[in-house]
Amino acid sequence: MAKAAKTAIKTKDAKAAAEAKNWTKVIRAVRSPKTGAYTFKEAIVHKDKIKEFLAQK
């Protein structure tokens, strides 16, 4: 199924497909000060803003 979806993106709108490649899913581990357990923060971030996202506390 993934192959069909990939093909559909290329054939429908090449400009939108090219823009979609500029975005990245970033997952950051955050430690809870209360319990010490890790939780994960996920975000879809533009490739130019990845370092800023990871630098946040």
PyMOL CGO cylinders between C-alpha atoms (Angstrom):
from pymol import cmd
from pymol.cgo import CYLINDER

trace = [
    CYLINDER, 0.00, 0.00, 0.00, 2.80, 2.46, 0.77, 0.3, 1, 1, 1, 1, 1, 1,
    CYLINDER, 2.80, 2.46, 0.77, 4.06, 2.17, -2.76, 0.3, 1, 1, 1, 1, 1, 1,
    CYLINDER, 4.06, 2.17, -2.76, 0.68, 3.26, -4.17, 0.3, 1, 1, 1, 1, 1, 1,
    CYLINDER, 0.68, 3.26, -4.17, 0.54, 6.29, -1.85, 0.3, 1, 1, 1, 1, 1, 1,
    CYLINDER, 0.54, 6.29, -1.85, 4.05, 7.35, -2.83, 0.3, 1, 1, 1, 1, 1, 1,
    CYLINDER, 4.05, 7.35, -2.83, 3.10, 7.17, -6.51, 0.3, 1, 1, 1, 1, 1, 1,
    CYLINDER, 3.10, 7.17, -6.51, -0.09, 9.14, -5.90, 0.3, 1, 1, 1, 1, 1, 1,
    CYLINDER, -0.09, 9.14, -5.90, 1.85, 12.01, -4.33, 0.3, 1, 1, 1, 1, 1, 1,
    CYLINDER, 1.85, 12.01, -4.33, 4.18, 12.29, -7.30, 0.3, 1, 1, 1, 1, 1, 1,
    CYLINDER, 4.18, 12.29, -7.30, 1.46, 12.22, -9.94, 0.3, 1, 1, 1, 1, 1, 1,
    CYLINDER, 1.46, 12.22, -9.94, -1.08, 14.59, -8.33, 0.3, 1, 1, 1, 1, 1, 1,
    CYLINDER, -1.08, 14.59, -8.33, 0.96, 17.69, -7.52, 0.3, 1, 1, 1, 1, 1, 1,
    CYLINDER, 0.96, 17.69, -7.52, 4.72, 17.74, -8.00, 0.3, 1, 1, 1, 1, 1, 1,
    CYLINDER, 4.72, 17.74, -8.00, 5.07, 21.12, -6.28, 0.3, 1, 1, 1, 1, 1, 1,
    CYLINDER, 5.07, 21.12, -6.28, 3.31, 19.92, -3.11, 0.3, 1, 1, 1, 1, 1, 1,
    CYLINDER, 3.31, 19.92, -3.11, 5.40, 16.74, -3.08, 0.3, 1, 1, 1, 1, 1, 1,
    CYLINDER, 5.40, 16.74, -3.08, 8.61, 18.77, -3.34, 0.3, 1, 1, 1, 1, 1, 1,
    CYLINDER, 8.61, 18.77, -3.34, 7.49, 21.03, -0.47, 0.3, 1, 1, 1, 1, 1, 1,
    CYLINDER, 7.49, 21.03, -0.47, 6.62, 18.02, 1.70, 0.3, 1, 1, 1, 1, 1, 1,
    CYLINDER, 6.62, 18.02, 1.70, 10.22, 16.87, 1.55, 0.3, 1, 1, 1, 1, 1, 1,
    CYLINDER, 10.22, 16.87, 1.55, 11.24, 19.99, 3.49, 0.3, 1, 1, 1, 1, 1, 1,
    CYLINDER, 11.24, 19.99, 3.49, 9.42, 18.80, 6.64, 0.3, 1, 1, 1, 1, 1, 1,
    CYLINDER, 9.42, 18.80, 6.64, 10.76, 16.27, 9.15, 0.3, 1, 1, 1, 1, 1, 1,
    CYLINDER, 10.76, 16.27, 9.15, 9.25, 14.41, 12.09, 0.3, 1, 1, 1, 1, 1, 1,
    CYLINDER, 9.25, 14.41, 12.09, 11.42, 15.10, 15.14, 0.3, 1, 1, 1, 1, 1, 1,
    CYLINDER, 11.42, 15.10, 15.14, 11.18, 13.09, 18.37, 0.3, 1, 1, 1, 1, 1, 1,
    CYLINDER, 11.18, 13.09, 18.37, 12.81, 14.45, 21.51, 0.3, 1, 1, 1, 1, 1, 1,
    CYLINDER, 12.81, 14.45, 21.51, 13.18, 12.69, 24.88, 0.3, 1, 1, 1, 1, 1, 1,
    CYLINDER, 13.18, 12.69, 24.88, 12.19, 14.85, 27.85, 0.3, 1, 1, 1, 1, 1, 1,
    CYLINDER, 12.19, 14.85, 27.85, 12.92, 13.81, 31.42, 0.3, 1, 1, 1, 1, 1, 1,
    CYLINDER, 12.92, 13.81, 31.42, 10.24, 14.45, 34.04, 0.3, 1, 1, 1, 1, 1, 1,
    CYLINDER, 10.24, 14.45, 34.04, 11.66, 16.37, 37.01, 0.3, 1, 1, 1, 1, 1, 1,
    CYLINDER, 11.66, 16.37, 37.01, 9.12, 14.77, 39.34, 0.3, 1, 1, 1, 1, 1, 1,
    CYLINDER, 9.12, 14.77, 39.34, 9.52, 11.06, 38.52, 0.3, 1, 1, 1, 1, 1, 1,
    CYLINDER, 9.52, 11.06, 38.52, 12.69, 10.96, 36.44, 0.3, 1, 1, 1, 1, 1, 1,
    CYLINDER, 12.69, 10.96, 36.44, 10.89, 9.01, 33.70, 0.3, 1, 1, 1, 1, 1, 1,
    CYLINDER, 10.89, 9.01, 33.70, 11.34, 9.95, 30.07, 0.3, 1, 1, 1, 1, 1, 1,
    CYLINDER, 11.34, 9.95, 30.07, 8.50, 11.08, 27.83, 0.3, 1, 1, 1, 1, 1, 1,
    CYLINDER, 8.50, 11.08, 27.83, 8.74, 11.82, 24.14, 0.3, 1, 1, 1, 1, 1, 1,
    CYLINDER, 8.74, 11.82, 24.14, 7.72, 15.00, 22.36, 0.3, 1, 1, 1, 1, 1, 1,
    CYLINDER, 7.72, 15.00, 22.36, 6.96, 14.63, 18.66, 0.3, 1, 1, 1, 1, 1, 1,
    CYLINDER, 6.96, 14.63, 18.66, 6.58, 17.42, 16.14, 0.3, 1, 1, 1, 1, 1, 1,
    CYLINDER, 6.58, 17.42, 16.14, 6.59, 17.94, 12.40, 0.3, 1, 1, 1, 1, 1, 1,
    CYLINDER, 6.59, 17.94, 12.40, 9.21, 20.65, 11.90, 0.3, 1, 1, 1, 1, 1, 1,
    CYLINDER, 9.21, 20.65, 11.90, 10.60, 22.43, 8.85, 0.3, 1, 1, 1, 1, 1, 1,
    CYLINDER, 10.60, 22.43, 8.85, 14.13, 21.25, 8.14, 0.3, 1, 1, 1, 1, 1, 1,
    CYLINDER, 14.13, 21.25, 8.14, 15.52, 24.73, 8.84, 0.3, 1, 1, 1, 1, 1, 1,
    CYLINDER, 15.52, 24.73, 8.84, 14.05, 24.79, 12.38, 0.3, 1, 1, 1, 1, 1, 1,
    CYLINDER, 14.05, 24.79, 12.38, 15.22, 21.36, 13.65, 0.3, 1, 1, 1, 1, 1, 1,
    CYLINDER, 15.22, 21.36, 13.65, 18.09, 22.68, 15.77, 0.3, 1, 1, 1, 1, 1, 1,
    CYLINDER, 18.09, 22.68, 15.77, 15.80, 25.26, 17.39, 0.3, 1, 1, 1, 1, 1, 1,
    CYLINDER, 15.80, 25.26, 17.39, 13.28, 22.56, 18.29, 0.3, 1, 1, 1, 1, 1, 1,
    CYLINDER, 13.28, 22.56, 18.29, 15.93, 20.33, 19.84, 0.3, 1, 1, 1, 1, 1, 1,
    CYLINDER, 15.93, 20.33, 19.84, 17.41, 23.25, 21.81, 0.3, 1, 1, 1, 1, 1, 1,
    CYLINDER, 17.41, 23.25, 21.81, 14.10, 23.96, 23.57, 0.3, 1, 1, 1, 1, 1, 1,
    CYLINDER, 14.10, 23.96, 23.57, 13.71, 22.84, 27.17, 0.3, 1, 1, 1, 1, 1, 1,
]
cmd.load_cgo(trace, "trace")
